[in-house]
Amino acid sequence: MFKSGFIGIIGKPNAGKSTLMNLMVGEKVAISTHKPQTTRNRIMGIRTTETGQFVFLDTPGIHKARTSLGRRMVSTAMNVFNDVNMLLLLTDAGMPLGQDDTRIVRSLKDITIPVVLVINKIDLIGKEKLLPLIDGARHLHPFEDIVPVSALKDFNVDRLLNIIEKILPEGPRYFSDDMITDRSERFLAAEMIREQITLYAHKEVPYATAVVVDTFKEDTTKGLLRLQATVHVEKDSQKGIIIGKKGGMLKKIGRGARLEMERFFNTRVYLELFVRVQKDWAQDSRMLGEFGYPSD
């Protein structure tokens, strides 16, 4: 018996959705940082075993959006309900259930597919606090199961995978065995650059940044990939921060992204980065479309 299907991963920002998906896939296909709202698009991650194929759909954090970009992100997350066989709702064990969690649970009221509640980051709390969390969650929604995990410590994730396999229907291999994502190499490279910006830049700068890979070419004579990418920001002051003193910040971002690309693509990478001011792009529907964000 071969099980297969699509699993949507939803939750509020910074619940650990991307970290968990990467762990379940066995390869880093979605960027993840300690900062909220790192994921902006729906990212597919594929795990294939002898007995099943799990197609995970990582989504942006569901939150009260204040920009056009934010509304598109939330819409992307909510639309996944219609495209999957089951949902994983992630909550953060270290954070009390708030308005965002309640809003998400309310949105599940009329869906008929199974929902598994995954309480993540249990390494941050003591065992005495976990049981009350689980008991309280039972009253929120008729969950198919409630699974406490630590994606960071790889604790109880195997049990979660076993539960997913039991719930999924019998089905075909939707993708070849060696495929781990449906995203293009250009998209993945842009995300690796944006990950480094999110790690090194502070305050509003990561959220005002979009990355577009302008050229992606394989140089077979020298055995490397040549990439040129543009970092778009909303203000001149943000451009100065991204470039940094004597170009130091841009060099740091570029080096970190290049090392990630070399690990993922398994080849040497030559990366050139440029920074351009595109005023208020996060509120501009045309620019959002050009940068690859689906309409809300």
ZISUL-V199537 format. One record per run of one state. SS is the DSSP state (H for helix, E for strand, L for the rest). FROM is the first residue (numbers start at 1). LEN is the number of residues. If there is no record, write none. Layout:
# ZISUL-V199537
SS_FROM_LEN, SS_FROM_LEN
This chain:
# ZISUL-V199537
L_1_2, E_3_9, L_12_5, H_17_9, L_26_17, E_43_6, L_49_3, E_52_7, L_59_9, H_68_16, L_84_2, E_86_7, L_93_6, H_99_9, L_108_6, E_114_7, L_121_1, H_122_3, L_125_2, H_127_11, L_138_7, E_145_4, L_149_1, E_150_1, L_151_4, E_155_1, L_156_1, H_157_11, L_168_2, E_170_1, L_171_14, H_185_16, L_201_4, H_205_4, L_209_1, E_210_10, L_220_4, E_224_10, L_234_2, H_236_8, L_244_1, H_245_21, L_266_2, E_268_10, L_278_3, H_281_3, L_284_1, H_285_6, L_291_6
